[in-house]
Amino acid sequence: MTHPRTRLSILALLLCLSAASVSAQASAAIELTVDAREAPLKLLHVRMTVPVTAGPFTFYYPKWIPGVHAPVGPISNLTGLHLTANGNPVPWRRDLRDVFTFHADVPAGVSRLDISFDFLEAGGGPAAGSATAKWLVLNWYQVVLYPAGQPAAQLTYRPTLLLPAGWKFGTALPVSKESAEGIEFQPVSLERFVDSPLVAGQYFRSYDLTPPGEPVHHQIDIIADSEAALAMPAEVQRGLTNLVAEAGRLFGARHYREYHFLLTLSNRTGHFGVEHHESNDSRLPERVFLSPGAAREVGGLLAHEFAHSWSGKFRRPANQITPDLQTPLETDLLWVYEGNTSFLGNLLAARSGLWTPEDYRQSLATSAAGLGPGRPGRTWRPLLDTAVAIPGMFAGGGGGGGWSNWRRGSDYYEEGELLWLEVAAIIHEQSGGKKSIDDFLRLFYGGANRGPEVQAYTFDQLVDLLNQITPFRWAEMLRERLDSTTAAAPVNGIEASGWKLVFTVEPVRGGRTSRGVSNTTYTLGLSLSADGTVTDALYDGPAFMAGLRPGMRIAAVNGRVYSTDALADLLAASKDAPQTVELLVIADDYYKTCTLSYKGGLRYPHLERDPSRPDYLTALLQPLAR
């Protein structure tokens, strides 16, 4: 029998050796090579070398994707997985309860495990593949595996990328060396690595967006499907440079080493944006720079994603800070993470000149109208639940198939923005104009620039900071808005700012500030695609009561083959007298006639000045003193 003290000594020695082993693995870099030379064929080849010790080995494919708020890692696009050690195959098996988890047994005497697999550039969502014959958007979480047992911040990767001949690239990830053998990047933690996407393509151009006197470098890196699409208008470049300057003045600080706007211009990808701390992955139609509304379209998206560097990346809800990419996120504070960012992005778009004041007001009107009677789902599902439930909703397909007005979706964006406008109006009113939302933003998002760091917050801490700016019943007010199931539009902030929501016959301009608004939206309660397919029918609205449902297609209007003009003419005529609207629709391969009566003419949402109140909204949009 071993003496107790001897057993303790042996145990202590084993623990020290185990700790040393973990420490050694943590400090040793994981070598990663991504061969993207076949990206035009939708195929990436990945090789990894991972420091290991003999025994059971568990490794992961990223599951919870930063910025997407959901467990949607594109695991189905990982193919051809092989493990070898000293040239010999090492069998692997997938976990029975989690398809993102893998297990293997490392043979004795092995210190390095070689892993190879392919990633299929299939699908175009925020987390799936993105490549065409001319360009690639590479999100590194698509092409990494990582060992269990160590926080992402302590895992070091040494990446190398091979691109097709002649392709250029842009990324915030620091480069160590670039040669014919590939691009070698500086060693980086897994946490920072997956937060640093890359764009590359045959058609590529960069523009400097650093304002005069600004010490931190800013640029935009653009890829497109054609050379012509890369030509950024001077007013857009000027507006984006103003955006960088206005953000610096608004927050009083930056929290990154340098910043890259990564913009993909193509009709071969979805059009969206995903935030990162030192960059953003934004995608718009190929010829957006050649359109008359270029500043409005580009500015709305890029201002939002840029604001995320402060809101969501630097300042992050405490329950969205996790040690790895497998731990579930709790998303109840997305009305801050995304809603406050929507407020900030649109505010900065207006202050920088990318949006006109009318653009800003139209965006507010569209959001408010879509959240009042146009969103009956608010009568059963409060704002808070849209945030809490989004991981399951996103993973389940995002609510495709219509019914968005009844089921609700990610309304924490639009309703969150309107809530923060109300916060701004309350600060202004309660302080007698001595304080503003800008004071809160500098308190919340300011501080020294120590690079891309993260600072956590909770609901209670947020309330405390608001009270430091202007004492008020903030907790009670916020809870009322978050838990409300009223059918009324959330227009408190608009009205407190000296404006009111109205409906007129004046059409809204197309684009980001009026998405989803057509001549049937607030008349018949219908959302239609170009061919007359019903994409949504307002629950209990006129068309709904007449029997129309999402998925049906309108074939004829009052006996004439359907066209948008024919329906618009009929609705316009209803201004003076009721009109019978007879719609012949195709429902599941069967014809059906739906008849309704409508009077009221065309109705589009707008904001109108309320002369009984001071115009705080116009003052809010003024650029900060230069």
C-alpha positions in Angstrom: 0.0 0.0 0.0 1.3 3.5 -0.9 1.7 5.9 1.9 -1.1 8.7 1.8 1.5 11.4 1.6 3.2 9.6 -1.3 -0.2 9.2 -3.1 -0.8 13.0 -2.6 2.6 13.8 -4.0 2.0 11.5 -7.1 -1.4 13.1 -7.6 0.1 16.6 -7.4 2.8 15.6 -9.9 0.1 14.2 -12.3 -1.9 17.3 -12.0 1.1 19.5 -12.7 2.0 17.4 -15.7 -1.6 17.5 -16.9 -1.7 21.3 -16.5 1.6 21.6 -18.3 0.3 19.5 -21.1 -2.8 21.7 -21.5 -0.7 24.8 -21.3 1.6 23.5 -23.9 -1.3 22.7 -26.2 -2.8 26.1 -25.6 0.4 27.9 -26.5 1.1 25.7 -29.6 -0.5 27.0 -32.7 -2.9 25.0 -34.9 -1.7 25.1 -38.4 -4.5 25.7 -41.0 -4.2 25.9 -44.7 -7.3 26.8 -46.8 -6.8 26.0 -50.5 -9.4 28.2 -52.2 -8.0 27.9 -55.8 -11.2 25.9 -56.7 -13.5 28.4 -55.1 -15.0 29.2 -58.5 -16.1 25.6 -58.6 -17.7 26.0 -55.1 -15.0 23.9 -53.4 -12.5 24.7 -50.6 -9.8 22.2 -49.5 -8.7 22.4 -45.8 -5.7 21.0 -44.1 -5.0 21.3 -40.3 -2.3 20.2 -38.0 -3.4 20.1 -34.3 -1.1 19.5 -31.3 -2.5 16.6 -29.3 -1.6 14.0 -26.6 -2.4 10.3 -26.7 -5.8 9.3 -25.6 -9.4 10.4 -26.2 -9.7 13.5 -28.4 -12.9 15.5 -28.9 -13.2 18.3 -31.4 -15.9 20.6 -32.7 -17.2 22.2 -35.9 -18.5 25.7 -35.0 -22.2 25.6 -34.1 -23.3 29.0 -32.7 -22.2 31.6 -35.2 -21.3 35.1 -34.0 -23.6 37.8 -35.3 -26.2 35.3 -36.4 -27.4 34.5 -32.9 -28.3 30.9 -33.8 -26.9 27.4 -34.0 -26.6 27.4 -37.8 -23.0 26.5 -38.4 -23.0 25.0 -42.0 -22.1 21.4 -40.8 -23.8 19.8 -43.8 -21.2 21.6 -46.1 -18.3 19.8 -44.4 -17.3 16.8 -46.4 -14.3 14.4 -46.9 -13.2 14.4 -43.3 -10.0 12.4 -42.7 -7.7 12.2 -39.6 -4.1 10.9 -39.8 -1.2 10.6 -37.4 2.3 9.9 -38.6 0.8 9.0 -42.0 -1.6 6.4 -40.5 -5.4 6.8 -40.6 -7.1 7.6 -37.3 -10.8 6.6 -37.1 -13.3 9.2 -36.0 -16.9 9.1 -35.0 -19.6 11.7 -34.7 -21.3 12.3 -31.3 -24.7 10.6 -31.0 -26.3 13.7 -29.5 -24.6 16.6 -31.3 -23.7 16.4 -35.0 -21.2 19.3 -34.5 -19.1 17.1 -32.1 -16.5 14.5 -33.2 -14.5 12.0 -31.2 -11.3 10.1 -31.9 -8.6 8.1 -30.1 -5.1 9.5 -30.5 -2.5 6.6 -30.7 0.4 6.5 -28.2 3.4 8.5 -29.2 1.5 10.9 -31.4 1.9 14.6 -30.7 0.4 16.0 -33.9 -2.9 15.1 -35.6 -3.4 15.9 -39.3 -7.0 16.7 -40.3 -8.2 17.3 -43.9 -11.7 18.0 -45.2 -13.5 19.9 -47.9 -16.0 22.7 -47.5 -18.8 23.0 -50.2 -19.7 26.6 -51.1 -23.4 25.7 -51.2 -26.1 28.0 -50.1 -26.0 31.8 -49.6 -27.3 32.5 -46.1 -25.3 34.4 -43.4 -23.5 31.2 -42.3 -23.5 29.1 -45.5 -21.1 29.2 -48.4 -20.6 32.2 -50.7 -18.6 31.9 -53.9 -19.1 32.5 -57.6 -16.8 32.2 -60.6 -15.4 35.6 -59.8 -15.4 36.0 -56.0 -15.3 34.4 -52.6 -16.5 35.5 -49.1 -14.6 33.4 -46.6 -15.9 33.3 -43.1 -13.2 31.3 -41.3 -15.7 29.5 -39.0 -16.8 27.6 -42.1 -13.3 26.0 -42.5 -12.1 25.3 -38.9 -12.3 22.5 -36.4 -11.2 23.1 -32.9 -10.3 20.9 -29.9 -12.6 20.7 -26.8 -11.5 21.7 -23.4 -9.9 25.1 -24.1 -11.6 28.6 -24.5 -11.6 30.0 -28.0 -9.6 33.0 -26.7 -6.7 30.6 -25.8 -6.6 28.6 -29.0 -4.1 29.9 -31.4 -4.3 29.4 -35.2 -1.7 30.1 -37.8 -3.7 30.5 -41.1 -2.5 30.3 -44.7 -4.8 30.9 -47.7 -4.3 30.0 -51.4 -6.4 32.0 -53.9 -7.0 31.6 -57.7 -4.3 33.3 -59.8 -4.9 37.1 -60.1 -7.4 37.4 -57.3 -7.0 40.1 -54.7 -8.3 40.1 -51.2 -9.3 42.3 -48.3 -9.6 41.6 -44.5 -8.9 43.1 -41.1 -6.8 40.0 -40.3 -3.1 41.0 -40.1 -0.9 39.5 -42.8 2.5 38.0 -42.0 3.7 37.3 -45.5 2.3 37.2 -49.0 3.9 35.2 -51.8 3.2 32.8 -54.7 2.8 30.0 -52.1 -0.1 31.8 -50.5 -1.0 34.4 -47.9 0.3 33.7 -44.4 -1.5 35.5 -41.6 -0.2 36.3 -38.2 -1.0 33.9 -35.4 -4.5 34.7 -34.1 -6.8 33.4 -31.4 -9.8 31.3 -32.5 -12.1 34.0 -31.0 -10.6 36.7 -33.2 -10.1 34.4 -36.2 -13.7 33.6 -36.6 -14.5 37.3 -36.2 -12.3 38.3 -39.2 -13.9 37.4 -42.5 -12.1 37.8 -45.9 -13.3 38.9 -49.3 -11.4 38.0 -52.5 -12.1 38.2 -56.2 -11.0 38.9 -59.7 -12.8 42.2 -59.6 -11.6 43.9 -56.5 -11.1 47.5 -55.4 -10.3 49.3 -52.1 -11.1 52.9 -51.1 -9.5 54.8 -48.2 -12.3 56.1 -45.9 -10.0 57.5 -43.2 -11.1 61.1 -42.3 -8.4 63.8 -42.2 -6.6 63.7 -38.8 -8.0 60.3 -37.8 -5.2 58.1 -36.5 -7.1 54.8 -37.0 -7.1 53.5 -40.6 -10.5 52.8 -42.3 -11.1 51.4 -45.7 -13.7 49.6 -47.8 -12.7 46.4 -49.8 -15.2 45.6 -52.6 -15.6 42.5 -54.7 -18.1 42.3 -57.5 -19.2 40.3 -60.5 -17.9 42.9 -62.9 -15.3 45.7 -63.1 -18.0 48.3 -63.8 -19.8 47.6 -60.5 -16.7 48.6 -58.5 -16.9 52.3 -59.4 -18.0 54.0 -56.2 -19.6 57.4 -56.8 -17.7 60.3 -55.1 -20.7 61.2 -53.0 -20.9 57.7 -51.6 -17.2 57.7 -50.7 -17.6 61.1 -49.1 -20.6 59.9 -47.2 -18.8 56.8 -45.9 -15.8 58.9 -44.8 -18.3 61.2 -43.0 -19.8 58.1 -41.4 -16.5 57.1 -39.9 -16.0 60.7 -38.6 -19.5 61.0 -37.2 -19.2 57.6 -35.4 -16.0 58.8 -33.8 -17.6 62.0 -32.6 -20.8 60.2 -31.4 -19.1 57.5 -29.3 -15.9 59.4 -28.4 -13.8 56.3 -28.9 -12.9 53.4 -31.2 -12.3 49.9 -30.1 -10.4 48.3 -33.0 -6.9 48.4 -34.5 -8.2 49.3 -37.9 -11.6 48.8 -39.7 -12.5 47.3 -43.0 -15.9 47.5 -44.6 -16.1 44.3 -46.7 -18.7 44.7 -49.4 -19.8 42.1 -52.0 -21.8 43.4 -55.0 -23.6 40.6 -56.7 -27.0 39.2 -57.6 -25.6 35.7 -56.8 -25.8 36.0 -53.1 -28.4 37.1 -50.5 -28.4 40.8 -49.6 -27.6 41.3 -45.9 -24.9 42.3 -43.5 -23.2 40.5 -40.6 -21.2 42.4 -38.0 -17.6 41.8 -36.9 -15.4 43.8 -34.5 -12.9 45.2 -37.0 -14.9 44.6 -40.2 -18.3 43.7 -41.6 -19.6 41.3 -44.2 -22.1 43.2 -46.2 -23.8 42.2 -49.5 -25.8 44.3 -52.0 -26.9 44.0 -55.6 -24.2 44.1 -58.2 -25.1 47.5 -59.8 -26.0 49.3 -56.6 -23.3 51.9 -57.2 -24.8 52.6 -60.6 -28.3 53.3 -59.3 -29.6 56.8 -58.4 -30.2 55.7 -54.8 -26.7 54.4 -54.2 -26.0 56.4 -51.0 -29.3 55.5 -49.5 -28.9 51.7 -50.2 -25.2 51.5 -49.3 -25.4 53.9 -46.4 -28.3 52.2 -44.6 -26.6 48.8 -44.5 -23.0 49.8 -43.9 -23.9 52.4 -41.2 -25.8 49.7 -39.3 -22.9 47.1 -39.5 -20.3 49.7 -38.6 -22.3 50.8 -35.5 -22.1 47.1 -34.4 -18.4 47.5 -33.7 -19.5 49.4 -30.6 -23.0 47.9 -30.1 -22.7 44.1 -30.0 -19.0 43.6 -30.4 -17.4 46.0 -27.9 -20.4 46.3 -25.6 -22.1 42.9 -25.5 -24.8 41.3 -23.3 -23.2 39.3 -20.6 -25.2 36.2 -21.6 -23.9 36.4 -25.1 -20.3 36.1 -24.1 -19.4 32.4 -24.2 -16.2 30.5 -23.9 -16.5 28.8 -27.3 -18.7 28.3 -30.4 -20.8 25.5 -29.0 -22.2 27.1 -25.8 -25.8 28.3 -26.4 -26.4 32.1 -26.5 -29.2 33.8 -24.5 -30.7 36.4 -26.7 -33.1 38.4 -24.5 -31.1 41.6 -24.9 -31.2 41.7 -28.7 -33.5 44.7 -28.5 -30.2 46.4 -27.4 -27.7 44.5 -29.4 -29.7 44.8 -32.6 -32.4 47.4 -31.8 -30.0 50.0 -30.5 -27.8 49.3 -33.4 -30.7 50.0 -35.8 -31.2 53.3 -34.0 -27.5 54.1 -34.2 -27.0 53.0 -37.8 -29.9 55.0 -39.2 -28.9 58.0 -37.1 -25.4 57.9 -38.4 -26.6 57.4 -41.9 -28.5 60.7 -41.6 -25.8 62.6 -39.8 -23.2 61.6 -42.3 -25.3 62.7 -45.3 -25.7 59.2 -46.7 -29.4 59.6 -45.9 -31.5 62.7 -46.2 -33.7 63.7 -43.3 -36.7 62.5 -45.4 -35.0 59.1 -45.8 -34.7 58.8 -42.1 -38.3 59.8 -41.5 -39.5 57.4 -44.2 -37.7 54.6 -42.5 -39.3 55.4 -39.1 -42.7 55.6 -40.8 -42.3 52.3 -42.5 -41.3 50.6 -39.3 -44.1 52.2 -37.2 -46.7 51.3 -39.8 -45.5 47.8 -40.0 -45.7 47.3 -36.3 -49.2 48.7 -35.6 -52.3 47.2 -37.1 -49.9 45.8 -39.8 -48.5 43.4 -37.2 -51.4 41.7 -35.3 -48.8 39.2 -33.9 -48.0 42.0 -31.4 -51.3 41.2 -29.7 -50.0 37.8 -28.5 -46.3 38.0 -28.7 -44.3 40.8 -27.0 -41.1 42.4 -28.2 -39.0 40.6 -25.7 -40.1 37.2 -27.0 -39.0 38.0 -30.5 -35.5 38.3 -29.1 -35.7 35.3 -26.8 -37.0 33.0 -29.4 -34.8 33.9 -32.4 -32.2 31.1 -32.1 -35.0 28.5 -32.6 -36.8 30.6 -35.2 -33.6 31.2 -37.2 -32.5 27.6 -37.0 -36.0 26.5 -38.1 -35.9 28.4 -41.3 -36.6 32.0 -40.2 -40.4 31.8 -40.6 -40.5 31.2 -44.4 -43.9 30.6 -46.1 -45.5 33.9 -45.1 -47.6 34.8 -42.0 -44.9 37.1 -40.8 -47.5 39.6 -39.6 -49.1 37.0 -37.4 -46.2 35.0 -36.2 -43.7 37.9 -36.0 -40.0 37.5 -36.7 -36.9 39.5 -35.7 -39.0 42.6 -34.9 -36.4 43.6 -32.2 -34.7 45.4 -35.0 -37.5 47.9 -36.0 -39.4 47.9 -32.7 -36.1 48.2 -30.8 -35.1 51.2 -32.9 -38.4 52.9 -32.1 -37.9 52.1 -28.4 -34.5 53.8 -28.4 -35.9 56.8 -30.2 -38.3 57.1 -27.3 -35.4 56.8 -24.9 -33.7 59.6 -26.7 -36.8 61.8 -26.5 -37.3 61.1 -22.8 -33.7 62.0 -22.0 -34.1 65.3 -23.9 -37.4 66.1 -22.2 -36.6 65.0 -18.7 -33.3 67.0 -18.7 -34.8 70.1 -20.2 -32.5 69.8 -23.2 -29.4 69.7 -21.0 -28.7 66.1 -21.8 -29.1 64.0 -24.9 -28.9 60.4 -26.1 -25.4 61.3 -27.3 -24.3 61.6 -23.6 -25.6 58.2 -22.8 -23.9 56.7 -25.9 -20.5 58.2 -25.0 -20.9 56.8 -21.5 -21.9 53.4 -22.7 -19.6 52.9 -25.7 -16.7 55.2 -24.8 -13.4 54.6 -23.1 -9.8 53.9 -24.2 -9.1 52.1 -27.4 -7.4 48.9 -26.4 -8.1 47.1 -29.6 -11.1 44.7 -30.1 -12.0 44.1 -26.5 -15.4 43.1 -25.1 -17.2 44.6 -22.2 -20.3 42.9 -20.8 -23.5 44.5 -19.6 -26.8 43.4 -18.0 -30.3 44.9 -18.0 -29.7 46.3 -14.6 -26.4 47.9 -15.5 -28.0 49.4 -18.6 -30.7 51.0 -16.5 -28.1 52.3 -14.0 -26.2 54.0 -16.8 -29.4 55.6 -18.1 -30.1 56.9 -14.7 -26.6 58.4 -14.5 -27.5 60.5 -17.5 -31.1 61.4 -16.5 -33.0 60.0 -13.5 -36.2 58.4 -14.6 -38.3 55.2 -14.1 -36.2 53.5 -16.8 -36.6 49.9 -15.6 -40.4 50.2 -15.4 -40.7 52.0 -18.8 -38.5 49.5 -20.6 -40.3 46.5 -19.1 -43.6 48.0 -20.2 -42.4 48.3 -23.8 -40.7 44.8 -23.8 -43.8 43.0 -22.4 -46.5 45.0 -24.2 -49.1 43.1 -26.3 -51.0 46.2 -27.5 -52.2 46.4 -31.1 -51.3 50.1 -31.3 -48.2 51.2 -33.2 -45.2 51.9 -30.9 -45.1 55.6 -31.9 -44.3 57.2 -28.5 -40.8 58.3 -29.6 -42.0 59.6 -32.9 -44.7 61.7 -31.3 -42.5 62.9 -28.5 -40.1 64.1 -31.2 -42.7 66.4 -32.8 -44.0 64.1 -35.6 -46.9 61.8 -36.2 -47.5 58.7 -38.4 -50.0 59.4 -41.3 -51.1 57.6 -44.4 -51.3 59.5 -47.7 -51.6 58.7 -51.4 -48.0 59.8 -52.0 -45.9 56.7 -52.8 -42.8 56.0 -50.9 -39.4 55.7 -52.6 -38.2 52.2 -53.2 -35.2 50.9 -51.3 -34.1 50.2 -47.7 -36.1 53.0 -46.1 -39.4 51.6 -47.4 -38.9 47.8 -47.7 -42.1 45.8 -47.9 -44.4 48.7 -48.7 -46.5 48.6 -51.8 -49.9 49.9 -52.9 -51.6 46.7 -51.5 -49.9 46.7 -48.1 -52.1 49.2 -46.2 -55.2 48.9 -48.5 -56.0 45.2 -49.0 -53.5 43.9 -46.4 -51.5 42.0 -49.0 -47.8 41.6 -49.8 -47.3 40.4 -53.4 -44.3 39.3 -55.5 -43.9 40.6 -59.0 -46.0 37.7 -60.5 -48.9 38.2 -58.1 -48.0 35.5 -55.6 -49.2 36.3 -52.1 -46.2 36.4 -49.8 -48.2 37.6 -46.9 -51.9 38.4 -46.0 -52.6 40.5 -43.0 -54.3 38.4 -40.4 -57.9 39.5 -40.2 -57.3 42.1 -42.9 -59.6 42.7 -45.9 -57.8 40.2 -48.2 -57.5 37.6 -45.4 -61.3 37.9 -44.7 -62.0 37.4 -48.4 -60.0 34.1 -48.3 -56.6 34.9 -49.5 -53.6 33.3 -47.9 -49.8 33.2 -48.4 -48.7 31.0 -51.3 -51.8 31.7 -53.5 -51.2 33.5 -56.8 -53.5 36.1 -58.3 -54.3 35.3 -61.9 -56.9 38.0 -62.7 -58.3 41.2 -61.3 -62.0 41.9 -62.1 -61.8 39.5 -65.1 -58.5 40.9 -66.5 -55.2 39.1 -66.4 -53.3 40.3 -63.3 -50.9 43.1 -63.5 -49.6 45.5 -60.8 -51.0 48.5 -62.8 -54.5 47.0 -63.1 -54.7 46.5 -59.4 -53.2 49.9 -58.6 -55.7 51.6 -60.9 -58.6 49.9 -59.1 -57.3 50.9 -55.7 -56.8 54.5 -56.7 -60.4 54.6 -58.0 -61.6 53.6 -54.6 -60.8 57.0 -53.2 -64.1 58.4 -54.4 -66.3 55.4 -54.3 -66.2 51.8 -53.0 -64.8 49.4 -55.5 -65.6 45.7 -55.8 -62.3 43.8 -56.1 -62.7 40.3 -57.6 -59.5 38.3 -57.5 -59.2 35.1 -59.4 -56.5 33.2 -57.6 -54.7 29.9 -58.0 -54.6 27.9 -54.7 -52.8 24.6 -54.7 -53.5 24.0 -58.4 -57.2 25.0 -58.1 -58.8 28.2 -59.2 -60.7 30.2 -56.6 -62.5 33.6 -56.7 -62.1 36.0 -53.7 -64.3 39.0 -53.6 -64.0 42.1 -51.4 -65.1 45.7 -51.3 -62.6 48.4 -50.7 -62.8 52.2 -50.2 -60.1 54.6 -49.2 -57.8 55.0 -52.1 -54.0 54.4 -52.0 -52.4 54.5 -48.6 -48.7 54.9 -47.9 -47.0 55.6 -44.5 -45.3 58.9 -43.9 -44.3 61.1 -41.0 -46.0 64.5 -40.7 -44.9 67.4 -38.5 -47.0 68.0 -35.4 -46.8 71.8 -34.8 -48.1 71.4 -31.2 -44.7 69.9 -30.1 -41.1 71.0 -30.6 -39.2 69.4 -33.5 -36.7 67.3 -31.6 -36.3 64.8 -34.4 -34.7 67.4 -36.8 -32.3 68.5 -34.1 -31.3 64.9 -33.4 -30.2 64.4 -37.0 -27.8 67.3 -37.1 -24.2 66.3 -37.6 -22.0 66.8 -34.6 -19.8 70.0 -34.6 -16.7 69.4 -36.7 
